[in-house]
Amino acid sequence: MNDGEHLEKLLKDEGCTVDLQYADNKTNKQISQIQNQIAGGAKILVVAPIDGEVLSPVLSEAKKTQDAVVISYDRLINGTEDVDYYATFDNYRVGQLQGEFIEEQLGLADGEGPFNLEPFAGSPDDNNAKFFFSGAWDVLLPYVENGQLEVPSGKAPKSNDDWASIGIQGWASDKAQAEMDNRLTSFLHGRREGRRRAVAERQPRDRHRGIAQVRRLHPGRGLSADHGTGC
């Protein structure tokens, strides 16, 4: 909320009337708020879209009824020609900084590893998410490819273009947690199954070896499977 409150202060200092609204991450609520602001005579709309794909009709209404100037803030509003300006950040550089932090903390540039890593990306409907991920993945992918970073789930995008395959819709923390739980469960289950198979494969050979040892130590004596297994 700090961005909105800061912008509100700057505009009020310039003598503007400001109606600051938050939509609680609900697309329908945001559309309703914009419609109310249009009805109230808003001449400039600064919109940080929750879903950058669904605002075309309401922005078209803003142009037709108020000839309002539309500024897309932070996330790009797609699918419309009614956006006049786009104010954002260097999202690729933000992603790079995230990747460089992991690189530094793990000592990857010094050859440390291997470490387990489970990558996630932002919401597929957020234009910024691709840039965040691309910046980080350009730093981290070489370490995945050389084995310093291992992805037990196998969900490691081969390139930046595959980022949406690990995207979390709406940046929802509960969905991210559920996905991580699924990956951990699958990984641990796979390890348990691998151990069971390894034990099952070893047991016949171990039993045979034990019987052979007993025969050498006790030539001519009778032998049961239980004796052999016990050796």
N, C-alpha and C positions, 0 to 999 in steps of 0.2 A: 504493500500500500504506500510505501514511501515515495515511489515515483509519482503516483497520482496526487498525493498531497503536496509534493514539491512543485509540480506543474500548476496545481491550483493556486498556490501562493504567488508564483511568478505571474500568472495571468491576472490575478486580482490586483497585484501591484501595478499592472499596466492599465487598470481600470475596466477590465472585462468582468462580465457576469458569468459565473462558473457554476455548473451543475455536475458535481462529481458523483458517479454511481459505480458500484461494484456489483457484479452479477453472480458472485459465489460459484463461479465455474459452471453456470447453467446457461446453455445457449439460448433457450426460449426466453429466459429472464433478460438476457442482454438485448435480444431483439425487441422485447417489449419496452425496455428502457430507452432504446434509440428512437422507437416510434413516439414515445412520450416527449422526448426532447425535440423531435421534429415538430410535433404538435405545439410545443411551447415556443417555437420560433427560432430554434438554434441555427446559427449561421456557420458555425465551425464545429465539426465533430472529430474528436480525437478518440479513436477506438483501438483498444488492445483486444483483438478478437479471441474468443474462447475457441471457436472453430472457424478457421479462415476460409472455409468453403461455402458457408451458408448465409452470408450477409448480403449477397448481391441484391435481392429484392428490396430490402429495407434501405439500402444505400441509394438504390435507384429512386425510391420514394423521396429521399432527402434531396436529391438533385432536382427532381421534378417540382416539388412543392416549395422548397426553400432556396434552391440553388446553393446548397451548403457546400463548403469546402470540407473534404474528407481527408483526414490524416490517419494512416494506419500506423499504429505505434507498437513497437517491439516485434510482433508477429505480422507477417504480410497477409493481407486479405486478398484471396485469389478469386478468379472467376468473375471479375467485374472490371469495367473501365471507369468506374465512378470514384476510384481512389486517386486523389490529387498528389499526395505526398506519402512517403514512407520513412519513418524515423526509427532507427534500430541501432544495434551495437555490432561490433565485429565478432559475430558469433563463431566463426571459424577459429579466431584467435582464443576465444573463451575455451573452446574445446581443446585446443593445443595446450593451454595452461593446465587443464585437467589431466591430460595425458602426461605432460612433463612432470606434474606433481607425483604421479604414480611412478614414473621412471626414476625420479630422484629418490623417493622414499624407499624403493625396493633395491636401489643400486644397480639397475639394469644396465646402464651405460658402462659400469665397471665389471659386467659379466656375472652378476649375482643371479641366482635362480637354480632350478626352476621354481616358479610360484603358480598356484592356481588362480585363475581369473575368470569371472563370469560377467561378460559384457551385457549391458542394457542400453537401449536408446530411448529417446523421447517419443512423444506422440506422433504417429504417422500423419496426422492432419495438421501438424504444426510445421510451417515452412522452416523455422529456425532449427528444428531438431536434426535435420540432415547436416547442417553446418556444425553444430555442436559435436555430433558424432564423428564427422569427417576429420575435424581438427584433432580430436583425441586419438582416433584410429590410425591416422597417419603417423603418430608417434608410437603407438603400441603394437600395430600389426607386425612390424619387423621382428619384434620379440616373440610374438606368437609363432611366426614362421620358423624362427631358429630354435624354438623349444624352451626359451627362458620363461615364457608365459604359456601355461597349459590351460585349456578350456575343457574341463571334464565333461560338460554337457554336450560338447561338440557344436555349440551354437556360437561359432565364431565367423562372422561375415567374411567372405573371401575378398570383398572390396567395399568401398564406401557406398556403392550403389545398392548394396544388399542390406543397408542399415534398417529398413522398415521391418525386416524379418524378426528383429529382436526389439521392436518398438513397443512401448507401453501406452495404450490408448488413454488420452486425456492426462498423461503424466500422473496417473492415479497411483498413490503409494500402496494402496491395498492390492491392486493388480500386480504391481512389481513384487510385493512380498509373496503373493501367491505363486508367481512364476519362479521366484527364487526357491520357495519351499518345494515346488515340483522338481526343480533341477537337483536339489540336494537329495530328495527322496529317491529319484531315479539313479543318481550317482552312487549313493550308499547301497541301494538294492543291487546295482550292477556289481559293486565290489563284493558284496556278500555272495552273490551267485558265482562270481569268479573263484572265490575261495572254496565254495562247496565243490565246484567242478575240479579244482586242483587237488583237493583232499580225496575226492572219489577216484581220480586218476592215479594218485599215489598209492592208495590202499592196497590194490591187488599186487603191485610190485613189492611193497613193503612186506606183505604177508608171505609172498613167495621167498623173499630174501630171509625172513625169519625162520621159515621151515628148513631152508637149506642149511642155515647155521646150526640148528638143533641137530640135524642129521650128522653134521660133521663132528659135533661135540659128543653125541651119544650114538655111535654106530651100532646098528643092530637092534636098537630098542624100538618099541612101538611108539607111534606119534599120532596125536590128534590135532585137529585144526586149532583147538584152543591153545595147545602148547605152542604151536607155531606162531599164532597171533601174539602171544604174550612176549615173545622174544624181542 
